[in-house]
Amino acid sequence: MLMSVDPKPISPQQLLQLAQALSPSEIRWLQKALDQTLARLTASTKPKYREILKRTFGMWANRDDIPADGVDYVVQIRHTRR
């Protein structure tokens, strides 16, 4: 069965009504198509961690108020909160 695409938006309830008319093989095809589309969208919007790290690289460098050892700094912060 070839389905045409109506450019008008439909409500979720209408979509469910249409889906109930599909055969099991059509439902599997639709599920696969939706999964592939979502995977592409997710992959393209995933944060690029290396790029984020590069943008923040050096922002804590050469600061006199922060010790060179990050562990010591965290210990100092936690000590003041206890």
HUQUIFEN-V744793 format. One line per field, one symbol per residue. ss: DSSP state (@ for helix, = for strand, . for the rest). A space follows every 10 residues. Layout:
ss = ???
This chain:
ss = .......... .@@@@@@@@@ ...@@@@@@@ @@@@@@@@@@ @@@@@...@@ @@@@@@.... .........@ @@@@@@@@@@ @.
